[in-house]
Amino acid sequence: MSAIPEFLELSDQQREIQGLARDFASEHIAPHAAQWDRDAQFDRRVVAQLGELGFLGMLLPEEYGGLALDSVTYLLALEELAFADASTALLVSVHNSLPARMILARGTPEQKDRFLPAMARGEILGAFALSEPDAGSDASSLNAQAVRDGPCYVINGTKAWVTCGGEAGVILAMVRTDTPESRHGARGISAFIVTPDLPGFRVGRKEDKMGMRASPTVQLVFDNLRVPVANLLGEPGAGFVYAMNSLEHGRLGIAAQALGIARAAFEHSVRYAAERKQFGKAIKEHEAIQFKLADMATRVASARALLYAAAAAKDRGDRVTQLAAMAKLTASETAMWVTTQAVQVFGGYGYIT
């Protein structure tokens, strides 16, 4: 259990899902996380197990094989997965909150039937392709171009920073459908369902990252990629709006991951401070360490309060664009600060692998 006091009033179902995620992560993820990170690769068998337990369809209705969970319950599960391994949590977060939700919200009945049940079961992973080498924070400036050619769109361009892009069976790609001569900014971007079997699809460079290495991040190259018109998601020119709406939920997922990271660093620090002895007593008895642990606990609790306040507001139907961004900012900064303090608590051992 968390060393941070629990302030949420959880239902029996929420506690059950939280406990299921915690137990699965402890038994099947945590023992392998360090090796996966060294190998820069996740285990597909774990993905299958996550699908069997419903963690890859947490936000999907039961008719598509999902669990139909509310935001609070979903984020509680995600936090537990991140406590064991942030890379696995990232895979689960992106899959649930971006491609699955976008297809559910905007897909045709045929698109939903084709993709959502398989995504919920973990048979195929979902990815989200928005950024490009020259379009990151200014995502509306992307250049990947789609041109209608009879029953298909022909797409050319490169997508960057695509989580699990090389492993995914379905990728939601944001591509321009206006023309270079007549650009309409964000209103010229459409969303396409891309599958790796389509001609012209290629996985590009895999990034060699400093962290989250078991979550593969790649470039995707579209070289005269032929995408059937039936794979257009929703209305032409509305893709950027769809992406921004989904990213609101995605920000909450990132915040839950950061919270799990921070909580893990704090709880490891608490245990180590009780074991490590210096000057004849455990270092937790030294005031300097006590102050450090207290500050870590306070920041984790603050990040948790903001995250679940945002999630509860979303479940009430409130607009949480600002609150979700605040939760992501606070939790991610908390993760950075708390893990840095954990290195200090561990001393020399905090600096070695």
N, C-alpha and C positions, 0 to 999 in steps of 0.2 A: 504494500500500500504506500501511497505517497506520503512523504514526510511533511508536505505542505497541508495544512488543515483544509478539509473539503467543505466548501460553503454552499455548494449547489444542492438543492432539494431534488434528488434523483428519483425517478420512478423505478419500480422493480425491473421493468424491461431495460431501462437505461443502465442500471447496475449490472444486469445480466450481460448485455452487450459489452460493456466496459470490462467486465471480468473475463469474458471470452477472449477479447482482444489481448488483454494482459497475459492470460495464461498461454495463448497461442504464441505470442511474441516471446515470452520467456522460454518456452520449450523449443520452438522451431526456428526462431529468428536470431535471438541474442547470441546463442552459442556459435553461430556461423558468421556474424556480422563483420568481425574484423578480417576474416579470410576473404569474404566477398569484397570488402573494401580494397584489400591488397590486390585481388585479382581483377578489380574493376568490372565485376560481372555479378549479376544476381542469379539465383537458382530458379529455373522455370518450374520446378516441382513445388516450390513455395507459392508461386503464383497460382498453380492449380489448387493448392490447399486453401489459399485465400478465397478463390472462387467457390469452392465447395462450402465454405463457411458463410458465404454471402458478403464478404468484405469488398468484393469488386462490383457489387450492385446495391450498395447501401442506400443510394438516393433514388433508385429506380422503383417503379411500382411493382407490386407482386405479379401482375399480369405478364411482366417481362422477366420474371425470375428474381426480382429485386427484393430488398427488405423494407423499402418504403420508410426509411428512418427520417426523423426530423434532424435539423442541423445540429442541435446540441448533442444528440446521441452519436451522430456521425463523427463529430469532432472529438468526443470522448474516446472513441475507438481509435481514431487517427493519432491522438496524443499517445496512447499506449503503444501503438506500433512504432512511433518515432522515439519513444523512450528506449526501445530495444535497438532500432536501426533507422536512422533518418532517411536512408536511401530507399528502403522498402516503403516507408510512409509516403515518400514523394511519389513513387510509382502509383500507390493506391489513391493518393490525393488527385493527381492529374487525371487518372483514368475516370474517377468518379465525378469530379467537379467540372471538368471541361468537355471532353468529347461525349461522354454518356449523357450529361445534362443537356448539351446542345442538341443532340439528336432527339432526345425526349421532348424538348421544348419546341423544336422547329422542324423535325423530320416528318416525312410523309408516313402513312401507315406501313407502306412497303419498306421504307428505310428503317423504321423502328423494328419491324418484325425480322428484318434481315440481320441487324447488328446487335440490338440491345440484349436479347436472351443470351447470345454467345458471349457478349461482354460481361454480363452478370455472372456467368458460369466460369469466367476466366479462360475461356477457350481462345479468345483474342483480346489483346491489350489495345487500349486507346491512347492516342497521342494528339498533341495540339501544336500546330505549326503556324505561328504568327510572325515572330521576329525574323529578320534577315540580317546579313552581314552589315548592311548600312541602315537598318531600321530596327532600333531596339526600343528605347523609351518613346521615341516618336514613331509608334507603330503604324500610324496612318500614312506614313511616307513610303511604305513598302512598294517594291517594283515588280514582283512576280506577276506575270501577265497571262491572262486566259483569253483566247480568241475562239469564238464559236465556229465550228466546222461540221455542219450537218448534225448528226446525232451525238457529237462529242464537243467538248471544249479541249483545245490544245493549250497546254500550260507550259511556260518556260520560266525558270527562275530558281533561286536557291534559298532554302529556309535554314535558319541557324538556331542553335540552342534548343533543339527538339528533344525533350525528355522521352526516352525509350523509343525514339523514332525508328531505330533499326530493328526493334523487336515488335513493333505494333502491327496489328492486323487491320487497323482502321485509323486514319489520320485526318483530323479536321484542319484543313489548310485554308488560310485566308489569302485570297489572290485577287488582283485587280481585274475587273471586267469592263472598266471604261477603257478608253484608248489613250496612248501616249500623247496624242494631239489634243485630247479633250479630257483632262483630268478633273475629277470631282472630289478629290481628297478622300475622306473616310467614306463618303457616299458612293465611291466607285469600287468598293471592295466587296467581294462575295465570298461565301463559305462553301467549300467543296469537301465531300467525303472521298478521300483518296485511299486506295488499298494498294499494297505493295506488288500485287500481281499485274497491275496495269502497265502497258508498254510505255517506256520512257521514265519509269521510276527508278531512282538509284539512291542508295545510302552513301553519303559523302564522309567527310572526316569525322572521326570520333574524337571528342575533346579529352585531353589528358588533364583532369581536374585535380585541384589540391584537396578537395573533400567531396563528400557525397559520391564517391567513385563507383559504388555499386549501382548507381542510377545512371545508366549510359546516356550521354548527351551527344547528339550528332547533328551534322548538317544533312539536309535532304535536297537532292538535286532533281529538278523536273526538267527533263530534256525532251521537248515535244511530247510531254505526257498527255496521253489521250484519256480524258475522264468523261464517261457518259453523262449526257444532260440529266439523266435521272439521279445522278449523284450530287447535283446542286442542292444545297441545304437552304430551304426557305426561299426568300425573295432575292432576286439579283440586286446587288448593291447594298444589302442589309447585313452582310457578313461582319463588318466591323462592330456594328451595334450588338449583334449576337455575341461576339467575342467579349466585348466589354461587360455585358450583362453576366456572362458566365464567370468572368474574372473576379467579380464581386464575391462569389462563393469560393473561387480559387484562393483569394486572399485570406479568407478564414482558414482554409486548409493549410496554407503556408504558416499562418500564425500557430495553428495546433501543432504542426511539426516543430516549429521553433520552441514552443512551450515544452514539448517532450524532450528535446535536446537539453534545454536549460534544466529541467527537472532531473534528468539523468545525471548531469554534471553535478548538480547540488547534492543529490542523494548519495552518489559515489563519494563526494567530499565529506559528507557527514559520517559515513562509515569509516573512511580512512582516518579521519580526525580522531575517531574513538580507538583506532588500532595503533596508530603511530605514536610512539613515546619519545619525548625529548625532555631533558632536564628532570628526569624522574617521574614524569606524568604524561598522560595522553595529551596530544596537542590541542584537543578540544577544550582542555582546562585553561589554556592560555587565552588571555583577553583579546589579543590581536586576532586569533583565529575565530573566537566567538563573535567578534564584530563582523568579520568577513562573512561567516556563515549566516548571521542575522540579516545582513544586507542582501545576500543571495536569496534567502528565503522570501524577503520582502518583495524583491523584484519579480520573482517567479509568481508569487501570489497576486501581484498587481497585474501582470500580464494575463494570468488566468481570469481574473475578474473582468477585464476588458473584453477578452475573447468571448467568454460565455455570455456576457451581457449583449454583445453583438449578435451571437447565435440565437439567443432567446428572442431578441427583437426581430430577427429574420423569420423565426418560426411564427411570430405574431403577425407577420405580413408587413412589417415596417420596412421602409427603404433604409438600407444600412451601408450605402456606398461610402460615406465618410467614416462611419464607425468601423467598418471592415478594414479600411486603409489604416486607421489608427491602431487597430488590433494587430495587424501585420507589422507595422512599424515598431510598436512597443515590444511585441514578442520576439521579433528578429534581433532587435538591439539587446534585449534581455539575454537571448541565447549567446550572443557574442560576449557580453560582459560577464555572465555567470561562468561560461566555460573558461574565460581568461582567468577569473578568480580561482577556478578549480585547479588550474595549472599551478597557481601559487600555493594552494593548500597542499598539493602533492609534492611541492618542492622539486628536487632533481628528478624524481620519478614522473613528474608531470611533463617533462621535456623529452622523454625518450618514448620510443614506440614499443 
